[in-house]
Amino acid sequence: MSKPLWTSADIAKATGGEASHDFTVSGLSIDTRTIEAGDLFVPLKDIRDGHDFIPMAMEKGAGGTLSENPLSSNAVIVKDSLQALRDLAKKGVERSQALRIGVTGSVGKTSVKEALAHMFSAFGKTHKSLKSYNNHWGVPLTMARMPEETEFGVFEMGMNHAGELTDLSQLLRPDIALITTVADAHLAHFENVEAIADAKAEIIEGLGEGGTVILNADNPYTDRIKAKAGGKKVITFGHGDDCDVTIVTSQTHEHGSNTRLRIEAQQIDVTLLVPGEHWVMNGAACIAVAYAAGVNLRKAAMALRGVRAEQGRGEIHTLKLDGKTITLIDEAYNANPTSMRAAINVLGLKPGRRIAVLGDMAELGKDELSMHAALTEPLEAAGVSRVIVVGECMRALKGALPQPLRGAWARDWDMALNALKDEVKDGDVVLVKGSNSVGLGKLVAALKEGTA
């Protein structure tokens, strides 16, 4: 029988709470829709008070719950449920000898987090953030879920305001901090990209003793971030000869990429089965983390061959739409100008007639319309035949496109789906990408489920 994740006594000790009964839990959940039998339910307060869902959580088989109110069921009574989660998170990482890796960046942090977790699984028991659980409750939830025997912990850390990464980094205290890149995402909340770079640099503030910062040397803001590293060790990756992890050569194709890296006197070849120029950099970032961790680099590179694109982040499907066979590139999870260009580049690698269904990019601030219109250049370079645009900001792109590329404008995913049906031909390759708020994930789901 496997060791429980937490006992009620351990939970009470970590949180300063009081256990109503003796019990054990095998996981943690903040959502009764996805709770599993044996989980500890953590009732957080947001639009709704999670305490209202405690009875439902217990009915679904929760092993116990935190609660700010007295309960007769299996519970640990605490003063503040979010603070209790944070306290449990601290104890969760303190009791483990795991190497902790924090991953942030304007683009690619979820994909790189998944790739790192896959890579480190070749070396030992690895724990990672689920989905994009990277905010003020997602990071502590992942920390508190980490089994004591974990050897490598990979934690995604996000932000859209200054100060958020300082808090998360000081909570996690990572041994290795990776910033994938800095780009023009969340500009609605920042004065400029320099301010975004400063906010990303906050991940350094929680670095443990002897910690290492890993930076993308191809990014123009790296020197700015490096200046904030203090006495921390810095490892860089990129195309320059002065990088610690240098990309010597790379070739990309429709199925992936082949890259040769130089680290000190070693040459490391990395083959990835995920297409796109951005994955060359992702692979180099992963090897840089392996270098910092002191693991065998050739074994790390071999493990990366098993990485695959995630749902909403480049996953590719062959399916039928109105009796026509199409290739779908699912990039529907989120979007900013940098990730849009990367996804359009992948579309350009695919043979066949190319259609892009592009939704609004959110949180770009005062220059949002010009940023949407600027996608014309990569779309033309990728040889895209038709572009269907979704949302008010994407009107700017439609107006900037050459007439032959202009497809329909749609107000929502359902209208875009009908426009796609009118456009699509047998053998087409279709890219679907937009900010999560646009809801293009529903369009992808309809295509995958065959309900379109």
Secondary structure, DSSP 8 states (H G I E B T S, - for coil): ----SEEHHHHHHHHT-EESS--EESEEES-TTT--TTEEE---BSSSBGGGGHHHHHHTT-SEEEESS--SSSEEE-S-HHHHHHHHHHHHHHT---EEEEEE-SSSHHHHHHHHHHHHTTTS-EEE--TT--STTHHHHHHHT--TT-SEEEEE---SSTTHHHHHHHHH--SEEEE----S-SGGGSSSHHHHHHHHHGGGGG--TT-EEEEETTSTTHHHHHTT-TTSEEEEEESSTTSSEEEEEEEEETTEEEEEEEETTEEEEEEESS-SHHHHHHHHHHHHHHHHHT--HHHHHHHHTT---BTTBBEEEEEEETTEEEEEEEE-S---HHHHHHHHHHHHHS-S-EEEEEE---S-GGGHHHHHHTTHHHHHHTT--EEEEESSTHHHHHHHS-GGGEEEEESSHHHHHHHHHHH--TT-EEEEE--GGG-HHHHHHHHHHT--
